[in-house]
């Protein structure tokens, strides 16, 4: 699998993933008291962090998008 996620994209995905995990488990906001929002945000946050780490986005591969210069 070739890398299709660039540096800026990786940075934004990392930040978004960490924010979603914070909101899900440490924010204390009433919206995230329900299981759907808490675990939904956690799942999306984990996916964002995994994609940022491996630099391969399956949706980018399907649509032929590439944000890296390599």
PDB file of N, CA, C and O in Angstrom:
ATOM      1  N   UNK A   1       0.841  -1.178   0.000  1.00  0.00           N
ATOM      2  CA  UNK A   1       0.000   0.000   0.000  1.00  0.00           C
ATOM      3  C   UNK A   1       0.885   1.240   0.000  1.00  0.00           C
ATOM      4  O   UNK A   1       1.813   1.346   0.802  1.00  0.00           O
ATOM      5  N   UNK A   2       0.604   2.156  -0.879  1.00  0.00           N
ATOM      6  CA  UNK A   2       1.400   3.368  -0.953  1.00  0.00           C
ATOM      7  C   UNK A   2       0.776   4.459  -0.097  1.00  0.00           C
ATOM      8  O   UNK A   2      -0.442   4.517   0.074  1.00  0.00           O
ATOM      9  N   UNK A   3       1.620   5.306   0.426  1.00  0.00           N
ATOM     10  CA  UNK A   3       1.163   6.402   1.279  1.00  0.00           C
ATOM     11  C   UNK A   3       0.369   7.398   0.443  1.00  0.00           C
ATOM     12  O   UNK A   3       0.779   7.768  -0.656  1.00  0.00           O
ATOM     13  N   UNK A   4      -0.774   7.827   0.976  1.00  0.00           N
ATOM     14  CA  UNK A   4      -1.579   8.816   0.278  1.00  0.00           C
ATOM     15  C   UNK A   4      -2.022   9.956   1.196  1.00  0.00           C
ATOM     16  O   UNK A   4      -2.896  10.740   0.829  1.00  0.00           O
ATOM     17  N   UNK A   5      -1.428  10.051   2.380  1.00  0.00           N
ATOM     18  CA  UNK A   5      -1.759  11.102   3.342  1.00  0.00           C
ATOM     19  C   UNK A   5      -0.517  11.949   3.577  1.00  0.00           C
ATOM     20  O   UNK A   5       0.519  11.446   4.012  1.00  0.00           O
ATOM     21  N   UNK A   6      -0.633  13.239   3.284  1.00  0.00           N
ATOM     22  CA  UNK A   6       0.491  14.152   3.411  1.00  0.00           C
ATOM     23  C   UNK A   6       0.708  14.653   4.833  1.00  0.00           C
ATOM     24  O   UNK A   6      -0.027  14.291   5.751  1.00  0.00           O
ATOM     25  N   UNK A   7       1.720  15.484   4.999  1.00  0.00           N
ATOM     26  CA  UNK A   7       2.121  15.964   6.321  1.00  0.00           C
ATOM     27  C   UNK A   7       1.044  16.826   6.975  1.00  0.00           C
ATOM     28  O   UNK A   7       0.712  16.619   8.142  1.00  0.00           O
ATOM     29  N   UNK A   8       0.501  17.782   6.241  1.00  0.00           N
ATOM     30  CA  UNK A   8      -0.548  18.636   6.810  1.00  0.00           C
ATOM     31  C   UNK A   8      -1.776  17.816   7.164  1.00  0.00           C
ATOM     32  O   UNK A   8      -2.379  18.015   8.219  1.00  0.00           O
ATOM     33  N   UNK A   9      -2.142  16.906   6.296  1.00  0.00           N
ATOM     34  CA  UNK A   9      -3.279  16.013   6.534  1.00  0.00           C
ATOM     35  C   UNK A   9      -3.041  15.160   7.780  1.00  0.00           C
ATOM     36  O   UNK A   9      -3.948  14.986   8.594  1.00  0.00           O
ATOM     37  N   UNK A  10      -1.839  14.632   7.931  1.00  0.00           N
ATOM     38  CA  UNK A  10      -1.496  13.823   9.112  1.00  0.00           C
ATOM     39  C   UNK A  10      -1.613  14.644  10.385  1.00  0.00           C
ATOM     40  O   UNK A  10      -2.149  14.175  11.388  1.00  0.00           O
ATOM     41  N   UNK A  11      -1.107  15.877  10.340  1.00  0.00           N
ATOM     42  CA  UNK A  11      -1.153  16.747  11.515  1.00  0.00           C
ATOM     43  C   UNK A  11      -2.593  17.043  11.914  1.00  0.00           C
ATOM     44  O   UNK A  11      -2.945  16.958  13.091  1.00  0.00           O
ATOM     45  N   UNK A  12      -3.426  17.390  10.933  1.00  0.00           N
ATOM     46  CA  UNK A  12      -4.826  17.689  11.225  1.00  0.00           C
ATOM     47  C   UNK A  12      -5.574  16.457  11.738  1.00  0.00           C
ATOM     48  O   UNK A  12      -6.402  16.564  12.643  1.00  0.00           O
ATOM     49  N   UNK A  13      -5.285  15.301  11.168  1.00  0.00           N
ATOM     50  CA  UNK A  13      -5.927  14.070  11.643  1.00  0.00           C
ATOM     51  C   UNK A  13      -5.490  13.720  13.066  1.00  0.00           C
ATOM     52  O   UNK A  13      -6.299  13.250  13.866  1.00  0.00           O
ATOM     53  N   UNK A  14      -4.230  13.946  13.379  1.00  0.00           N
ATOM     54  CA  UNK A  14      -3.741  13.677  14.729  1.00  0.00           C
ATOM     55  C   UNK A  14      -4.431  14.591  15.739  1.00  0.00           C
ATOM     56  O   UNK A  14      -4.880  14.139  16.792  1.00  0.00           O
ATOM     57  N   UNK A  15      -4.510  15.869  15.412  1.00  0.00           N
ATOM     58  CA  UNK A  15      -5.166  16.819  16.313  1.00  0.00           C
ATOM     59  C   UNK A  15      -6.637  16.464  16.487  1.00  0.00           C
ATOM     60  O   UNK A  15      -7.140  16.439  17.610  1.00  0.00           O
ATOM     61  N   UNK A  16      -7.332  16.188  15.382  1.00  0.00           N
ATOM     62  CA  UNK A  16      -8.744  15.830  15.457  1.00  0.00           C
ATOM     63  C   UNK A  16      -8.959  14.550  16.255  1.00  0.00           C
ATOM     64  O   UNK A  16      -9.893  14.463  17.052  1.00  0.00           O
ATOM     65  N   UNK A  17      -8.100  13.560  16.045  1.00  0.00           N
ATOM     66  CA  UNK A  17      -8.221  12.313  16.790  1.00  0.00           C
ATOM     67  C   UNK A  17      -8.037  12.516  18.283  1.00  0.00           C
ATOM     68  O   UNK A  17      -8.788  11.960  19.085  1.00  0.00           O
ATOM     69  N   UNK A  18      -7.045  13.307  18.660  1.00  0.00           N
ATOM     70  CA  UNK A  18      -6.816  13.567  20.086  1.00  0.00           C
ATOM     71  C   UNK A  18      -7.951  14.372  20.701  1.00  0.00           C
ATOM     72  O   UNK A  18      -8.345  14.117  21.840  1.00  0.00           O
ATOM     73  N   UNK A  19      -8.483  15.343  19.960  1.00  0.00           N
ATOM     74  CA  UNK A  19      -9.612  16.136  20.470  1.00  0.00           C
ATOM     75  C   UNK A  19     -10.840  15.257  20.657  1.00  0.00           C
ATOM     76  O   UNK A  19     -11.531  15.374  21.669  1.00  0.00           O
ATOM     77  N   UNK A  20     -11.121  14.387  19.707  1.00  0.00           N
ATOM     78  CA  UNK A  20     -12.277  13.502  19.845  1.00  0.00           C
ATOM     79  C   UNK A  20     -12.130  12.546  21.027  1.00  0.00           C
ATOM     80  O   UNK A  20     -13.097  12.295  21.745  1.00  0.00           O
ATOM     81  N   UNK A  21     -10.939  12.019  21.228  1.00  0.00           N
ATOM     82  CA  UNK A  21     -10.727  11.140  22.382  1.00  0.00           C
ATOM     83  C   UNK A  21     -10.860  11.909  23.694  1.00  0.00           C
ATOM     84  O   UNK A  21     -11.398  11.384  24.668  1.00  0.00           O
ATOM     85  N   UNK A  22     -10.377  13.145  23.723  1.00  0.00           N
ATOM     86  CA  UNK A  22     -10.543  13.983  24.910  1.00  0.00           C
ATOM     87  C   UNK A  22     -12.023  14.250  25.173  1.00  0.00           C
ATOM     88  O   UNK A  22     -12.489  14.121  26.305  1.00  0.00           O
ATOM     89  N   UNK A  23     -12.756  14.620  24.132  1.00  0.00           N
ATOM     90  CA  UNK A  23     -14.181  14.893  24.303  1.00  0.00           C
ATOM     91  C   UNK A  23     -14.933  13.654  24.783  1.00  0.00           C
ATOM     92  O   UNK A  23     -15.846  13.756  25.604  1.00  0.00           O
ATOM     93  N   UNK A  24     -14.559  12.512  24.283  1.00  0.00           N
ATOM     94  CA  UNK A  24     -15.262  11.282  24.640  1.00  0.00           C
ATOM     95  C   UNK A  24     -15.018  10.867  26.081  1.00  0.00           C
ATOM     96  O   UNK A  24     -15.936  10.385  26.745  1.00  0.00           O
ATOM     97  N   UNK A  25     -13.800  11.045  26.578  1.00  0.00           N
ATOM     98  CA  UNK A  25     -13.477  10.459  27.879  1.00  0.00           C
ATOM     99  C   UNK A  25     -13.129  11.437  28.984  1.00  0.00           C
ATOM    100  O   UNK A  25     -13.221  11.070  30.155  1.00  0.00           O
ATOM    101  N   UNK A  26     -12.734  12.663  28.674  1.00  0.00           N
ATOM    102  CA  UNK A  26     -12.264  13.548  29.732  1.00  0.00           C
ATOM    103  C   UNK A  26     -12.955  14.898  29.788  1.00  0.00           C
ATOM    104  O   UNK A  26     -12.690  15.676  30.704  1.00  0.00           O
ATOM    105  N   UNK A  27     -13.830  15.204  28.843  1.00  0.00           N
ATOM    106  CA  UNK A  27     -14.395  16.556  28.805  1.00  0.00           C
ATOM    107  C   UNK A  27     -15.482  16.776  29.839  1.00  0.00           C
ATOM    108  O   UNK A  27     -15.602  17.874  30.384  1.00  0.00           O
ATOM    109  N   UNK A  28     -16.262  15.770  30.115  1.00  0.00           N
ATOM    110  CA  UNK A  28     -17.360  15.921  31.067  1.00  0.00           C
ATOM    111  C   UNK A  28     -18.568  16.632  30.476  1.00  0.00           C
ATOM    112  O   UNK A  28     -19.487  16.989  31.214  1.00  0.00           O
ATOM    113  N   UNK A  29     -18.589  16.845  29.179  1.00  0.00           N
ATOM    114  CA  UNK A  29     -19.736  17.479  28.541  1.00  0.00           C
ATOM    115  C   UNK A  29     -20.936  16.534  28.558  1.00  0.00           C
ATOM    116  O   UNK A  29     -20.781  15.331  28.348  1.00  0.00           O
ATOM    117  N   UNK A  30     -22.134  17.073  28.808  1.00  0.00           N
ATOM    118  CA  UNK A  30     -23.324  16.214  28.872  1.00  0.00           C
ATOM    119  C   UNK A  30     -23.610  15.466  27.565  1.00  0.00           C
ATOM    120  O   UNK A  30     -24.169  14.370  27.590  1.00  0.00           O
ATOM    121  N   UNK A  31     -23.229  16.050  26.428  1.00  0.00           N
ATOM    122  CA  UNK A  31     -23.468  15.394  25.144  1.00  0.00           C
ATOM    123  C   UNK A  31     -22.767  14.042  25.068  1.00  0.00           C
ATOM    124  O   UNK A  31     -23.281  13.106  24.455  1.00  0.00           O
ATOM    125  N   UNK A  32     -21.600  13.940  25.686  1.00  0.00           N
ATOM    126  CA  UNK A  32     -20.809  12.711  25.608  1.00  0.00           C
ATOM    127  C   UNK A  32     -21.079  11.758  26.773  1.00  0.00           C
ATOM    128  O   UNK A  32     -20.318  10.814  26.987  1.00  0.00           O
ATOM    129  N   UNK A  33     -22.142  11.992  27.518  1.00  0.00           N
ATOM    130  CA  UNK A  33     -22.538  11.038  28.559  1.00  0.00           C
ATOM    131  C   UNK A  33     -23.225   9.820  27.960  1.00  0.00           C
ATOM    132  O   UNK A  33     -23.138   8.721  28.506  1.00  0.00           O
ATOM    133  N   UNK A  34     -23.903  10.016  26.842  1.00  0.00           N
ATOM    134  CA  UNK A  34     -24.569   8.905  26.168  1.00  0.00           C
ATOM    135  C   UNK A  34     -23.560   8.016  25.465  1.00  0.00           C
ATOM    136  O   UNK A  34     -22.518   8.478  25.000  1.00  0.00           O
ATOM    137  N   UNK A  35     -23.885   6.744  25.398  1.00  0.00           N
ATOM    138  CA  UNK A  35     -22.958   5.768  24.812  1.00  0.00           C
ATOM    139  C   UNK A  35     -22.709   6.017  23.326  1.00  0.00           C
ATOM    140  O   UNK A  35     -21.592   5.825  22.845  1.00  0.00           O
ATOM    141  N   UNK A  36     -23.738   6.442  22.599  1.00  0.00           N
ATOM    142  CA  UNK A  36     -23.586   6.631  21.155  1.00  0.00           C
ATOM    143  C   UNK A  36     -22.538   7.690  20.841  1.00  0.00           C
ATOM    144  O   UNK A  36     -21.644   7.448  20.030  1.00  0.00           O
ATOM    145  N   UNK A  37     -22.629   8.847  21.463  1.00  0.00           N
ATOM    146  CA  UNK A  37     -21.678   9.912  21.185  1.00  0.00           C
ATOM    147  C   UNK A  37     -20.306   9.614  21.781  1.00  0.00           C
ATOM    148  O   UNK A  37     -19.282   9.901  21.161  1.00  0.00           O
ATOM    149  N   UNK A  38     -20.285   9.042  22.971  1.00  0.00           N
ATOM    150  CA  UNK A  38     -18.999   8.755  23.613  1.00  0.00           C
ATOM    151  C   UNK A  38     -18.183   7.759  22.794  1.00  0.00           C
ATOM    152  O   UNK A  38     -17.034   8.026  22.440  1.00  0.00           O
ATOM    153  N   UNK A  39     -18.781   6.620  22.498  1.00  0.00           N
ATOM    154  CA  UNK A  39     -18.029   5.584  21.796  1.00  0.00           C
ATOM    155  C   UNK A  39     -17.911   5.861  20.299  1.00  0.00           C
ATOM    156  O   UNK A  39     -16.969   5.396  19.656  1.00  0.00           O
ATOM    157  N   UNK A  40     -18.853   6.609  19.744  1.00  0.00           N
ATOM    158  CA  UNK A  40     -18.732   7.039  18.354  1.00  0.00           C
ATOM    159  C   UNK A  40     -17.551   7.978  18.174  1.00  0.00           C
ATOM    160  O   UNK A  40     -16.760   7.821  17.245  1.00  0.00           O
ATOM    161  N   UNK A  41     -17.433   8.964  19.073  1.00  0.00           N
ATOM    162  CA  UNK A  41     -16.309   9.900  19.012  1.00  0.00           C
ATOM    163  C   UNK A  41     -14.992   9.178  19.259  1.00  0.00           C
ATOM    164  O   UNK A  41     -13.985   9.485  18.621  1.00  0.00           O
ATOM    165  N   UNK A  42     -14.993   8.223  20.182  1.00  0.00           N
ATOM    166  CA  UNK A  42     -13.774   7.467  20.465  1.00  0.00           C
ATOM    167  C   UNK A  42     -13.355   6.632  19.258  1.00  0.00           C
ATOM    168  O   UNK A  42     -12.171   6.571  18.927  1.00  0.00           O
ATOM    169  N   UNK A  43     -14.314   5.991  18.601  1.00  0.00           N
ATOM    170  CA  UNK A  43     -13.999   5.167  17.428  1.00  0.00           C
ATOM    171  C   UNK A  43     -13.447   6.025  16.284  1.00  0.00           C
ATOM    172  O   UNK A  43     -12.457   5.660  15.650  1.00  0.00           O
ATOM    173  N   UNK A  44     -14.085   7.149  16.030  1.00  0.00           N
ATOM    174  CA  UNK A  44     -13.602   8.031  14.964  1.00  0.00           C
ATOM    175  C   UNK A  44     -12.228   8.588  15.320  1.00  0.00           C
ATOM    176  O   UNK A  44     -11.365   8.700  14.449  1.00  0.00           O
ATOM    177  N   UNK A  45     -12.014   8.937  16.590  1.00  0.00           N
ATOM    178  CA  UNK A  45     -10.710   9.433  17.026  1.00  0.00           C
ATOM    179  C   UNK A  45      -9.611   8.407  16.836  1.00  0.00           C
ATOM    180  O   UNK A  45      -8.509   8.743  16.403  1.00  0.00           O
ATOM    181  N   UNK A  46      -9.908   7.158  17.159  1.00  0.00           N
ATOM    182  CA  UNK A  46      -8.913   6.094  16.990  1.00  0.00           C
ATOM    183  C   UNK A  46      -8.611   5.876  15.510  1.00  0.00           C
ATOM    184  O   UNK A  46      -7.452   5.698  15.133  1.00  0.00           O
ATOM    185  N   UNK A  47      -9.635   5.888  14.677  1.00  0.00           N
ATOM    186  CA  UNK A  47      -9.423   5.729  13.231  1.00  0.00           C
ATOM    187  C   UNK A  47      -8.556   6.863  12.700  1.00  0.00           C
ATOM    188  O   UNK A  47      -7.648   6.626  11.903  1.00  0.00           O
ATOM    189  N   UNK A  48      -8.825   8.093  13.134  1.00  0.00           N
ATOM    190  CA  UNK A  48      -8.019   9.232  12.693  1.00  0.00           C
ATOM    191  C   UNK A  48      -6.553   9.061  13.088  1.00  0.00           C
ATOM    192  O   UNK A  48      -5.661   9.346  12.290  1.00  0.00           O
ATOM    193  N   UNK A  49      -6.302   8.602  14.299  1.00  0.00           N
ATOM    194  CA  UNK A  49      -4.927   8.408  14.753  1.00  0.00           C
ATOM    195  C   UNK A  49      -4.236   7.269  13.996  1.00  0.00           C
ATOM    196  O   UNK A  49      -3.052   7.369  13.674  1.00  0.00           O
ATOM    197  N   UNK A  50      -4.961   6.206  13.715  1.00  0.00           N
ATOM    198  CA  UNK A  50      -4.373   5.088  12.967  1.00  0.00           C
ATOM    199  C   UNK A  50      -4.022   5.520  11.547  1.00  0.00           C
ATOM    200  O   UNK A  50      -2.941   5.202  11.051  1.00  0.00           O
ATOM    201  N   UNK A  51      -4.924   6.239  10.895  1.00  0.00           N
ATOM    202  CA  UNK A  51      -4.653   6.708   9.529  1.00  0.00           C
ATOM    203  C   UNK A  51      -3.476   7.671   9.524  1.00  0.00           C
ATOM    204  O   UNK A  51      -2.646   7.624   8.616  1.00  0.00           O
ATOM    205  N   UNK A  52      -3.390   8.541  10.519  1.00  0.00           N
ATOM    206  CA  UNK A  52      -2.263   9.467  10.600  1.00  0.00           C
ATOM    207  C   UNK A  52      -0.955   8.724  10.823  1.00  0.00           C
ATOM    208  O   UNK A  52       0.091   9.157  10.338  1.00  0.00           O
ATOM    209  N   UNK A  53      -0.997   7.629  11.539  1.00  0.00           N
ATOM    210  CA  UNK A  53       0.211   6.862  11.827  1.00  0.00           C
ATOM    211  C   UNK A  53       0.689   6.069  10.608  1.00  0.00           C
ATOM    212  O   UNK A  53       1.878   6.086  10.287  1.00  0.00           O
ATOM    213  N   UNK A  54      -0.222   5.379   9.931  1.00  0.00           N
ATOM    214  CA  UNK A  54       0.178   4.522   8.815  1.00  0.00           C
ATOM    215  C   UNK A  54       0.221   5.260   7.482  1.00  0.00           C
ATOM    216  O   UNK A  54       0.733   4.722   6.500  1.00  0.00           O
ATOM    217  N   UNK A  55      -0.300   6.468   7.430  1.00  0.00           N
ATOM    218  CA  UNK A  55      -0.287   7.338   6.248  1.00  0.00           C
ATOM    219  C   UNK A  55      -1.034   6.763   5.058  1.00  0.00           C
ATOM    220  O   UNK A  55      -0.729   7.101   3.914  1.00  0.00           O
ATOM    221  N   UNK A  56      -2.010   5.896   5.311  1.00  0.00           N
ATOM    222  CA  UNK A  56      -2.826   5.331   4.243  1.00  0.00           C
ATOM    223  C   UNK A  56      -4.291   5.478   4.636  1.00  0.00           C
ATOM    224  O   UNK A  56      -4.728   4.947   5.657  1.00  0.00           O
ATOM    225  N   UNK A  57      -5.044   6.206   3.813  1.00  0.00           N
ATOM    226  CA  UNK A  57      -6.477   6.381   4.042  1.00  0.00           C
ATOM    227  C   UNK A  57      -7.234   5.552   3.008  1.00  0.00           C
ATOM    228  O   UNK A  57      -7.082   5.779   1.808  1.00  0.00           O
ATOM    229  N   UNK A  58      -8.042   4.599   3.454  1.00  0.00           N
ATOM    230  CA  UNK A  58      -8.780   3.763   2.505  1.00  0.00           C
ATOM    231  C   UNK A  58      -9.736   4.563   1.616  1.00  0.00           C
ATOM    232  O   UNK A  58      -9.881   4.246   0.436  1.00  0.00           O
ATOM    233  N   UNK A  59     -10.381   5.577   2.152  1.00  0.00           N
ATOM    234  CA  UNK A  59     -11.282   6.388   1.332  1.00  0.00           C
ATOM    235  C   UNK A  59     -10.521   7.164   0.268  1.00  0.00           C
ATOM    236  O   UNK A  59     -11.008   7.322  -0.852  1.00  0.00           O
ATOM    237  N   UNK A  60      -9.330   7.651   0.607  1.00  0.00           N
ATOM    238  CA  UNK A  60      -8.501   8.326  -0.385  1.00  0.00           C
ATOM    239  C   UNK A  60      -8.135   7.354  -1.501  1.00  0.00           C
ATOM    240  O   UNK A  60      -8.109   7.739  -2.670  1.00  0.00           O
ATOM    241  N   UNK A  61      -7.855   6.108  -1.156  1.00  0.00           N
ATOM    242  CA  UNK A  61      -7.508   5.108  -2.164  1.00  0.00           C
ATOM    243  C   UNK A  61      -8.675   4.838  -3.106  1.00  0.00           C
ATOM    244  O   UNK A  61      -8.480   4.697  -4.313  1.00  0.00           O
ATOM    245  N   UNK A  62      -9.873   4.767  -2.565  1.00  0.00           N
ATOM    246  CA  UNK A  62     -11.059   4.497  -3.377  1.00  0.00           C
ATOM    247  C   UNK A  62     -11.305   5.631  -4.362  1.00  0.00           C
ATOM    248  O   UNK A  62     -11.610   5.385  -5.529  1.00  0.00           O
ATOM    249  N   UNK A  63     -11.175   6.876  -3.898  1.00  0.00           N
ATOM    250  CA  UNK A  63     -11.470   8.028  -4.743  1.00  0.00           C
ATOM    251  C   UNK A  63     -10.258   8.568  -5.496  1.00  0.00           C
ATOM    252  O   UNK A  63     -10.378   9.529  -6.256  1.00  0.00           O
ATOM    253  N   UNK A  64      -9.100   7.960  -5.291  1.00  0.00           N
ATOM    254  CA  UNK A  64      -7.898   8.374  -6.020  1.00  0.00           C
ATOM    255  C   UNK A  64      -7.311   9.682  -5.550  1.00  0.00           C
ATOM    256  O   UNK A  64      -6.659  10.380  -6.327  1.00  0.00           O
ATOM    257  N   UNK A  65      -7.525  10.030  -4.302  1.00  0.00           N
ATOM    258  CA  UNK A  65      -7.004  11.264  -3.736  1.00  0.00           C
ATOM    259  C   UNK A  65      -5.636  10.981  -3.118  1.00  0.00           C
ATOM    260  O   UNK A  65      -5.420   9.932  -2.510  1.00  0.00           O
ATOM    261  N   UNK A  66      -4.723  11.927  -3.282  1.00  0.00           N
ATOM    262  CA  UNK A  66      -3.388  11.783  -2.713  1.00  0.00           C
ATOM    263  C   UNK A  66      -2.922  13.158  -2.236  1.00  0.00           C
ATOM    264  O   UNK A  66      -2.786  14.079  -3.041  1.00  0.00           O
ATOM    265  N   UNK A  67      -2.676  13.302  -0.927  1.00  0.00           N
ATOM    266  CA  UNK A  67      -2.257  14.598  -0.397  1.00  0.00           C
ATOM    267  C   UNK A  67      -0.768  14.636  -0.068  1.00  0.00           C
ATOM    268  O   UNK A  67      -0.277  15.644   0.441  1.00  0.00           O
ATOM    269  N   UNK A  68      -0.054  13.574  -0.345  1.00  0.00           N
ATOM    270  CA  UNK A  68       1.385  13.579  -0.103  1.00  0.00           C
ATOM    271  C   UNK A  68       2.127  13.821  -1.404  1.00  0.00           C
ATOM    272  O   UNK A  68       1.578  13.617  -2.487  1.00  0.00           O
ATOM    273  N   UNK A  69       3.357  14.249  -1.298  1.00  0.00           N
ATOM    274  CA  UNK A  69       4.151  14.584  -2.483  1.00  0.00           C
ATOM    275  C   UNK A  69       4.945  13.420  -3.025  1.00  0.00           C
ATOM    276  O   UNK A  69       5.513  13.525  -4.112  1.00  0.00           O
ATOM    277  N   UNK A  70       5.006  12.326  -2.315  1.00  0.00           N
ATOM    278  CA  UNK A  70       5.811  11.173  -2.738  1.00  0.00           C
ATOM    279  C   UNK A  70       5.113  10.397  -3.818  1.00  0.00           C
ATOM    280  O   UNK A  70       5.641   9.393  -4.296  1.00  0.00           O
TER     281      UNK A  70
END
